[in-house]
Amino acid sequence: MKILFISLGCDKNLVDTEKMLGILVQRGFSITDDEQEADAVVVNTCCFINDAKQESINTLLEMAQLRQNNSVKALIAAGCLAQRYREEIQREIPEVDAILGTTAIDAIADALDDVFSGKSKNYLEDVNRNLAHTNNLRKRIVTTGGHYAYLKVAEGCDKHCSYCIIPKVRGNYRSVPMEDLVQEAQKLVASGVKELILVAQETTLYGVDLYGEKRLPELLRRLCAITGLYWIRLLYCYPEEITDELIETIKSEPKVCNYLDIPIQHASNTILKRMGRRTDQNRLVKIIAKLRKQIPDICLRTTLITGFPGETPEDHIALIQFVDEMEFDRLGVFCYSQEEDTPAALFENQIDEEVKLERREELMELQQEIAFEKAQDAIGSTFLVMVEGSVPEEHVYVARSYKDAPNVDGYVFIQTGRELMTGDFVRVRITNAHRYDLIGEIEDEFAE
């Protein structure tokens, strides 16, 4: 049987997809990206914000047409949307044969076997299910090209921010045992992965539930010991949980990129409190200053939410001023999404969509100016970069530096007649800059 697998949403969801692909291949299924030859379709859905929810629904509806005309024999909805809206999906999209919850990914092959044999049933486990069931060391099919991979170190979240649905669909914070992570990382590196990107809903809290204390620095040191691994990148580090030990580990371990994604969401103390965030503007300023003092070349990325209920023009101005003063290297802005079953959905003074978009645009225009200036400042610098691909007709290679996480940051374009391979590391001197991207030329020596 040939399975078409569609993965939507975040990189954490992608890890689940890759593990399900591995399970399917081990059970004798084959994978296709052609819906015309697929016997079944699995859609791993997302529901974090309204846009993601709508994309998941539209994809399910599109695949339902294939199921309705018998082009495929099975349609399975998996992931967050399936977990959260299972009853609505079954009622409104009857072509969906089975629902696979967020903690039931290890049942994907059984679910398909059931549908094919005519005894379809849903697989919905407790969202707080022990991770030993879903984070086993089965084969994983890496879909990112093979030179980098995401390593999901934990599941769920205990923060319960007022706007966020994640604890309801992903459960409480549960760390993956360190031994399992190290073994998974070793297998990934042995298969050719050179960069590991650590992800979780909150990476910085890794280990608190299993070991009674934060163990991310220890995990990083153990991963750094893996031969053949070049880079380790950290995403989703909550600022209030960044410790001196973590800073020192990033500073002292050459394989750990001097890069931190620290989602702050806002800078107005009033809005931060309404969001349920556990920090304030003063503490944000202090941790950013500490990071830059201890690691002068650190690249800081953050995400913001604009248009949160009750956000006044003064709150927005405070955020604008904060962004202007902090000069983040990378920054993304989301308009607040009113998600049902969250406290914020019931808050008074919801903001009009037009106002949200105007405020987002203002923030992004400011960040563009900051990013362009930083790109210009990089001219003349030399970076170690990893080759991502090429534009053959232009003799141009596309690469990333330590400052660039895949799919969310910029690129370094290298024009050369030399033949490079995806995953190669080379040193590049920056000769020009274009918006968010850099242009460079290879120095004489390849990186060790």
Sequence and secondary structure as in RCSB ss.txt:
>XXXX:A:sequence
MKILFISLGCDKNLVDTEKMLGILVQRGFSITDDEQEADAVVVNTCCFINDAKQESINTLLEMAQLRQNNSVKAL
IAAGCLAQRYREEIQREIPEVDAILGTTAIDAIADALDDVFSGKSKNYLEDVNRNLAHTNNLRKRIVTTGGHYAY
LKVAEGCDKHCSYCIIPKVRGNYRSVPMEDLVQEAQKLVASGVKELILVAQETTLYGVDLYGEKRLPELLRRLCA
ITGLYWIRLLYCYPEEITDELIETIKSEPKVCNYLDIPIQHASNTILKRMGRRTDQNRLVKIIAKLRKQIPDICL
RTTLITGFPGETPEDHIALIQFVDEMEFDRLGVFCYSQEEDTPAALFENQIDEEVKLERREELMELQQEIAFEKA
QDAIGSTFLVMVEGSVPEEHVYVARSYKDAPNVDGYVFIQTGRELMTGDFVRVRITNAHRYDLIGEIEDEFAE
>XXXX:A:secstr
 EEEEEE S HHHHHHHHHHHHHHHHTT EEES TTT SEEEEEE  SSHHHHHHHHHHHHHHHHHHHTTSSSEE
EEEHHHHHHTHHHHHHH TT  EEE TT GGGHHHHHHHHHTT    B   TT  GGGTS        S SSEEE
EE EE  S   TT  HHHHH S EE  HHHHHHHHHHHHHTT  EEEEE SSGGGTTHHHHSS  HHHHHHHHHT
STT  EEEE    GGG  HHHHHHHHH TTEEEEEE   B   HHHHHHHT S  HHHHHHHHHHHHHHSTT EE
EEEEEES TT  HHHHHHHHHHHHHH  SEEEEEE    TTSGGGG SS   HHHHHHHHHHHHHHHHHHHHHHH
HHTTT EEEEEEEEEEGGGTEEEEEETT  TTTS  EEEE SS   TT EEEEEEEEEETTEEEEEEEEEE  
